[in-house]
Amino acid sequence: MATEVLNKFTKSQLYQMVRQEGLKGDEDDNKKDLVESLRECIEEIGINQVTSAIKKDDLDALIGPLKIELPSQNDKEKKQTVSKAIIRKRISTLVAEEGLSKFFSDMDAKLLMHFYEASPTDEDAEEGKKKLAPQVARLVAEAGLQVFFGRFNVEFLQDLMESCKLKYNTNNLNALCLALAYQQPALKEKKKVAKSPKFSSKKLPIEKGITYQDIFQHYYSEDLHEYCKEHELKNSGTKKELINRILAFVNDDDMTTKVGAKRASSPKRKRSSSASKKTKKSTKKEKETEEKEKSDEKTEASPKKTEKKSTKKTKKEEKDEKDDE
């Protein structure tokens, strides 16, 4: 994977990368030697990147198959004392000696899954060791390429994109690194710019067919006020209102724009529910007050009647008394 990508670059670009990374290689070396030197560097970066994401318990499972030397070969109980850094260093050494492809091809499927799960990918794992081994090798190489390209500046990465004949329209370092690692274009979506309204380049006379923008761009508010006065139109309001009034006049859309023209009676607005509730409440209160007043009047009138009744009774009693006499 890394070799395929590196072969797309020019010899001068490869040498610039070798020199910046402090790798073995001279300007007179052939392209193949420069590619090989960079491949080893990229694969080492990739394997370190992936193994850093593998859990310690899963790395311990690699000690036997990878023949990692223990601190004391006679004391197998000291297996737990092997640090994660020692295991990762041993894996990097094996990858440098054998290359990614051979390193993973000799590994069983269960151990391969540890590397696959630690790789930065969303793709599904291939079934079977024969398919999974090259997939994991590619994913590790892509991880290494991405980190490796991040060590160079944007201008140099853009030159590499051109060498790979990949399209780009961005100065974003991460986007360019991803594009080079996965050999894909680095195109960011262009923002849709709102189209500016069209209007005539010349000042047109105000007559039927003229547009809002033609008037807005070529006439001042004072010009519009004067036009309205000349044609007996209302000349109050903002520039927008004046333009709409003039357009209505020249297009015979609305003749109420003239001075002294009666406005069409606007439909009565319906009262809101809250307002109707308030009126209902007020009418209820009025009724209640009226009823109270009536009841008060009755109560005032009732004692008078009782007084009259009481006077009548006294007269009767007087008559009865006289008859008795």
C-alpha positions as CSV (number, residue, x, y, z in Angstrom):
1,M,0.0,0.0,0.0
2,A,2.7,2.5,1.1
3,T,4.9,1.5,-1.9
4,E,2.1,2.1,-4.4
5,V,1.5,5.6,-3.0
6,L,5.2,6.5,-2.8
7,N,5.9,5.4,-6.4
8,K,3.6,8.2,-7.6
9,F,5.9,10.9,-6.4
10,T,8.9,12.3,-8.2
11,K,12.5,11.5,-7.1
12,S,13.1,15.0,-5.8
13,Q,9.9,14.8,-3.7
14,L,11.0,11.5,-2.3
15,Y,14.5,12.8,-1.5
16,Q,13.0,15.8,0.3
17,M,10.9,13.5,2.5
18,V,14.0,11.3,3.2
19,R,16.1,14.3,4.1
20,Q,13.4,15.8,6.4
21,E,12.9,12.5,8.3
22,G,16.7,12.0,8.6
23,L,16.6,8.6,6.8
24,K,19.3,6.9,4.9
25,G,19.5,8.0,1.3
26,D,21.4,10.4,-1.0
27,E,20.3,12.6,-3.8
28,D,22.1,10.3,-6.2
29,D,20.2,7.2,-5.0
30,N,17.7,5.6,-7.4
31,K,14.0,6.1,-6.8
32,K,13.6,2.4,-5.7
33,D,16.0,2.8,-2.8
34,L,14.3,6.1,-1.6
35,V,10.9,4.4,-1.8
36,E,12.1,1.4,0.3
37,S,13.6,3.7,2.9
38,L,10.4,5.7,3.2
39,R,8.2,2.5,3.2
40,E,10.0,1.2,6.3
41,C,9.5,4.5,8.1
42,I,5.8,4.7,7.2
43,E,5.1,1.0,8.2
44,E,6.9,1.6,11.6
45,I,4.7,4.7,12.2
46,G,1.6,2.7,11.3
47,I,2.3,-0.3,13.5
48,N,3.1,2.0,16.4
49,Q,-0.1,4.0,15.8
50,V,-2.2,0.8,15.8
51,T,-0.5,-1.1,18.7
52,S,-0.9,2.0,20.9
53,A,-4.7,1.4,20.7
54,I,-4.5,-2.3,21.5
55,K,-5.2,-3.3,25.1
56,K,-2.4,-4.7,27.3
57,D,-4.2,-8.1,27.7
58,D,-4.5,-8.4,24.0
59,L,-0.8,-7.6,23.5
60,D,0.1,-10.2,26.1
61,A,-1.5,-12.8,23.8
62,L,1.1,-11.9,21.2
63,I,4.1,-12.7,23.4
64,G,4.2,-16.4,22.6
65,P,3.5,-16.3,18.8
66,L,5.9,-13.4,18.3
67,K,8.6,-15.0,20.5
68,I,9.1,-11.9,22.6
69,E,12.0,-12.4,25.0
70,L,10.9,-12.3,28.7
71,P,13.0,-10.5,31.4
72,S,14.0,-13.9,32.7
73,Q,13.5,-16.9,30.5
74,N,13.7,-19.3,33.5
75,D,10.9,-17.5,35.4
76,K,7.8,-17.7,33.4
77,E,5.8,-16.1,36.1
78,K,7.5,-12.8,35.2
79,K,5.5,-12.7,32.0
80,Q,3.2,-10.1,33.6
81,T,6.1,-7.8,34.1
82,V,6.6,-7.3,30.3
83,S,5.5,-3.8,29.6
84,K,3.4,-2.7,26.7
85,A,6.3,-0.6,25.4
86,I,8.6,-3.7,25.1
87,I,5.9,-5.7,23.2
88,R,5.3,-2.7,20.8
89,K,9.0,-2.3,20.2
90,R,9.4,-6.0,19.4
91,I,6.4,-5.9,17.0
92,S,8.0,-2.8,15.3
93,T,11.3,-4.7,14.9
94,L,9.6,-7.7,13.3
95,V,7.7,-5.5,10.9
96,A,10.9,-3.7,9.9
97,E,12.6,-7.1,9.2
98,E,9.7,-8.9,7.5
99,G,7.4,-6.1,6.1
100,L,3.7,-5.7,6.9
101,S,2.4,-8.2,4.4
102,K,4.6,-11.1,5.7
103,F,4.2,-10.1,9.3
104,F,0.4,-10.4,9.1
105,S,0.3,-13.3,6.8
106,D,2.0,-15.5,9.4
107,M,-0.5,-14.5,12.1
108,D,-3.7,-16.4,12.9
109,A,-7.2,-14.8,12.5
110,K,-7.8,-14.3,16.2
111,L,-4.6,-12.2,16.7
112,L,-5.3,-10.3,13.4
113,M,-8.6,-9.1,14.9
114,H,-6.8,-7.3,17.6
115,F,-5.0,-5.2,15.0
116,Y,-8.1,-4.8,12.9
117,E,-10.2,-3.5,15.9
118,A,-7.5,-1.0,16.8
119,S,-7.3,0.3,13.2
120,P,-9.0,3.6,12.4
121,T,-11.7,2.3,9.9
122,D,-15.4,1.9,9.5
123,E,-15.3,-1.0,7.0
124,D,-16.3,-4.5,7.9
125,A,-13.6,-7.2,8.6
126,E,-13.0,-9.6,5.8
127,E,-13.9,-13.2,6.6
128,G,-11.0,-15.7,6.7
129,K,-7.3,-15.3,7.4
130,K,-6.4,-15.0,3.7
131,K,-8.6,-12.0,3.2
132,L,-8.2,-10.4,6.7
133,A,-4.3,-10.4,6.7
134,P,-4.0,-8.1,3.6
135,Q,-6.8,-5.9,4.8
136,V,-5.1,-5.3,8.2
137,A,-1.8,-4.7,6.5
138,R,-3.5,-2.0,4.3
139,L,-5.2,-0.4,7.2
140,V,-2.0,-0.2,9.2
141,A,-0.2,1.3,6.2
142,E,-2.9,3.9,5.7
143,A,-2.6,4.9,9.4
144,G,1.1,5.3,8.9
145,L,0.7,7.4,5.7
146,Q,-1.7,9.7,7.4
147,V,0.6,10.4,10.3
148,F,3.7,10.6,8.0
149,F,2.1,13.2,5.7
150,G,1.1,15.3,8.7
151,R,4.8,16.1,9.2
152,F,5.0,18.2,6.0
153,N,3.6,21.7,5.2
154,V,0.5,22.3,3.1
155,E,2.3,23.6,0.1
156,F,4.4,20.4,-0.2
157,L,1.3,18.2,0.3
158,Q,-0.4,20.1,-2.5
159,D,2.6,19.3,-4.8
160,L,2.2,15.6,-3.8
161,M,-1.5,15.8,-4.7
162,E,-0.7,17.1,-8.1
163,S,1.9,14.3,-8.6
164,C,-0.9,11.8,-7.7
165,K,-3.3,13.6,-10.1
166,L,-5.7,14.1,-7.3
167,K,-8.0,17.2,-7.3
168,Y,-8.1,19.5,-4.3
169,N,-9.5,22.9,-3.4
170,T,-8.5,23.2,0.3
171,N,-5.6,24.4,2.4
172,N,-6.6,22.1,5.3
173,L,-3.6,20.0,6.4
174,N,-5.7,17.1,7.8
175,A,-7.9,17.0,4.7
176,L,-4.8,16.8,2.4
177,C,-3.2,14.1,4.7
178,L,-6.3,11.9,4.5
179,A,-6.6,12.4,0.7
180,L,-3.0,11.3,0.1
181,A,-3.3,8.3,2.5
182,Y,-6.5,7.1,0.9
183,Q,-5.7,8.3,-2.6
184,Q,-8.9,10.3,-3.0
185,P,-9.7,14.0,-3.9
186,A,-9.7,16.7,-1.2
187,L,-12.7,18.8,-2.3
188,K,-14.7,20.9,0.1
189,E,-18.2,21.8,-0.8
190,K,-18.5,25.3,-2.2
191,K,-20.9,27.6,-0.4
192,K,-23.8,28.6,-2.5
193,V,-23.5,32.4,-3.1
194,A,-26.8,34.2,-3.4
195,K,-27.4,35.6,-6.8
196,S,-27.3,39.4,-6.9
197,P,-30.5,40.9,-8.4
198,K,-30.2,41.9,-12.1
199,F,-30.8,45.5,-13.2
200,S,-30.1,47.5,-16.3
201,S,-26.7,49.2,-16.6
202,K,-28.4,52.3,-18.0
203,K,-30.9,54.6,-16.2
204,L,-34.2,53.8,-17.7
205,P,-37.3,56.2,-17.8
206,I,-40.0,55.4,-15.3
207,E,-42.7,53.8,-17.5
208,K,-44.5,50.5,-17.8
209,G,-42.1,47.5,-17.8
210,I,-39.5,49.1,-15.5
211,T,-38.4,46.8,-12.6
212,Y,-38.0,47.5,-8.9
213,Q,-34.2,47.1,-9.1
214,D,-33.9,49.5,-12.1
215,I,-35.6,52.2,-10.0
216,F,-33.8,51.3,-6.8
217,Q,-30.3,51.4,-8.4
218,H,-30.7,54.5,-10.6
219,Y,-33.0,56.8,-8.7
220,Y,-32.6,58.6,-5.4
221,S,-35.4,59.1,-2.9
222,E,-35.6,62.8,-3.9
223,D,-36.2,61.8,-7.5
224,L,-39.0,59.5,-6.5
225,H,-40.6,62.2,-4.3
226,E,-40.5,64.6,-7.3
227,Y,-42.0,62.0,-9.6
228,C,-44.9,61.4,-7.1
229,K,-45.6,65.1,-6.8
230,E,-45.6,65.5,-10.6
231,H,-48.1,62.6,-11.1
232,E,-50.2,63.5,-8.0
233,L,-49.2,60.5,-6.0
234,K,-48.6,60.3,-2.3
235,N,-45.0,61.2,-1.7
236,S,-44.7,60.0,1.9
237,G,-43.0,56.8,3.1
238,T,-39.7,55.0,2.6
239,K,-37.9,54.5,-0.7
240,K,-39.3,51.0,-0.9
241,E,-42.8,52.2,-0.4
242,L,-42.3,55.0,-3.0
243,I,-41.0,52.5,-5.6
244,N,-43.9,50.1,-5.0
245,R,-46.4,53.0,-5.3
246,I,-44.8,54.1,-8.5
247,L,-44.8,50.6,-10.0
248,A,-48.4,50.2,-9.1
249,F,-49.2,53.5,-10.8
250,V,-47.2,52.8,-14.1
251,N,-48.7,49.3,-14.3
252,D,-52.2,50.5,-13.6
253,D,-52.4,48.0,-10.7
254,D,-53.8,50.4,-8.0
255,M,-55.3,53.8,-8.5
256,T,-55.7,54.5,-4.8
257,T,-52.1,55.7,-4.8
258,K,-53.2,59.2,-5.9
259,V,-53.6,62.0,-3.5
260,G,-57.1,62.3,-2.1
261,A,-58.1,58.8,-3.3
262,K,-60.3,57.0,-0.8
263,R,-58.9,53.9,0.7
264,A,-60.8,50.7,0.4
265,S,-62.6,49.9,3.6
266,S,-60.6,47.4,5.5
267,P,-62.4,44.4,6.8
268,K,-63.2,44.5,10.5
269,R,-60.9,42.5,12.6
270,K,-62.2,39.7,14.6
271,R,-61.8,40.1,18.3
272,S,-59.4,37.7,19.8
273,S,-60.6,35.0,22.1
274,S,-58.9,36.7,25.1
275,A,-60.7,40.0,24.3
276,S,-64.1,38.3,24.0
277,K,-63.5,36.6,27.3
278,K,-62.7,40.0,28.9
279,T,-66.0,41.5,27.5
280,K,-68.0,38.5,28.7
281,K,-66.5,38.9,32.1
282,S,-67.3,42.6,32.2
283,T,-70.9,42.0,31.1
284,K,-71.2,39.4,33.9
285,K,-69.9,41.8,36.4
286,E,-72.3,44.5,35.2
287,K,-75.3,42.1,35.5
288,E,-74.2,41.2,39.0
289,T,-74.0,44.8,40.1
290,E,-77.4,45.5,38.6
291,E,-78.9,42.6,40.4
292,K,-77.3,43.7,43.7
293,E,-78.7,47.2,43.2
294,K,-82.2,45.8,42.6
295,S,-82.0,43.6,45.6
296,D,-80.9,46.6,47.7
297,E,-83.9,48.6,46.5
298,K,-86.3,45.8,47.4
299,T,-84.8,45.5,50.9
300,E,-85.2,49.3,51.3
301,A,-88.8,49.1,50.2
302,S,-89.8,46.2,52.3
303,P,-89.7,47.9,55.8
304,K,-92.0,50.6,54.6
305,K,-94.7,48.0,53.7
306,T,-94.3,46.5,57.1
307,E,-94.7,49.9,58.7
308,K,-98.0,50.4,56.7
309,K,-99.2,47.0,57.7
310,S,-98.5,47.8,61.3
311,T,-100.4,51.2,61.1
312,K,-103.4,49.4,59.6
313,K,-103.5,47.0,62.4
314,T,-103.5,49.7,65.0
315,K,-106.6,51.4,63.3
316,K,-108.5,48.1,63.4
317,E,-107.7,47.6,67.0
318,E,-109.0,51.1,67.7
319,K,-112.3,50.3,66.0
320,D,-112.6,47.1,67.9
321,E,-112.0,48.9,71.1
322,K,-114.8,51.5,70.2
323,D,-117.3,48.7,69.4
324,D,-116.5,47.1,72.7
325,E,-117.3,50.2,74.4
